[in-house]
Amino acid sequence: MLRHYWTSAWRTLMNGPFYALVNIGGLSIGLCVALLCVLIVRSDYGYDHFLRGYADTYLCVTQL
């Protein structure tokens, strides 16, 4: 089954190289952006976890 996928991808690449390049480039950029978003969200949610009582920690901000 995997062999058929590879042959199909190879034929597509040989018949329309620019179209295949655009598809592969778009897929790779989309995956990179998705992984970057996941890493940013994970970093934001795990910001205070190194503190001992992080569940009871609050942020107070005053504006003048």
N, C-alpha and C positions, 0 to 999 in steps of 0.2 A: 504494500500500500504506500509506504514511504517512497519507494522507487518511482511510483507513478506521479507523486507530487513533485519530485525532483525533475522528472522528465518534462512535466507540464511547465514548471518554472523555467527550465532551460529553453524550451521552445518559445515561450513568451519573451524571454530575454533576447533570443536570437531574431525573432520576427519584428519586435518593436523595442529596440534598446532604450530609446528615450522615454517611452511610456513606462517601461519596467523600472527605469531609474527613478522616475518621478514617484511611482508607487512605493518603491522600497525606501526612498528618501523620506516621503511623507509618513510612512509607517514608523521609521526609526525616530524621526523628530517627535511624533505623537507619543511614542513609548517613553522617550527621554523626558518630555514635559510631564507626563503622568507620574513617572517615578520621582521627579523633582517635587511635584505637588505633594505626593505621599510623604517624602522626607521632610518637607517644610511643616506639614500638619503634625507629623509625629514629633518633630522637634518642639513645636509650640505646646503640645499636650504634655510633654515630658519635661517641662521647664523647671518646675520646683521639686521634682521627685528626689533630689539629693538631700533635701532637708528632712529632719526626723519627723516632724509633725506637719507635713506638707498639706494634708487635708484640712487643717485648721488655719492655714496661712492665708491672709487677705491682703489686698493692696489698697491703700488709702491715698487718694490724690486730692490735693487742694488746688483750686484755681483762684487767682487773684483778679 
